[in-house]
Amino acid sequence: MEKRTYSRIPVSMEVKFCCGSRVHDGTVMNISEKGMFISTREMAFPLESQWEVKMPFNGDILSIPVSLRRMVMSPDSHDGIGVEFIGQSEKYYEFVSSLRSAI
């Protein structure tokens, strides 16, 4: 069994993500310093494609560059996508730290 470097933080946060010229909606279900799982019904993305996730933090919008790592389509769980962060920023780490301290 694979052990994760960073533990996941359960959340429910509405986000927008931009792939090409289209903007998509989703809900972040869990997040860590390395990536996040976004529940969404929109699943037409090529694997390892790169785009941005936009999420609110401290009255601002964080724009996080990500790479698609997996897609989940199952009747037993949330349909969604697993993304990995590319070049995380100090603001993003501050965001994740604020979530960790809240649990």
Secondary structure, 3 states (H helix, E strand, C coil): CCCCCCCCEEEEEEEEEEECCEEEEEEEEEECCCEEEEECCCCCCCCCCEEEEEEEECCEEEEEEEEEEEEECCCCCCCEEEEEECCCCHHHHHHHHHHHHHC
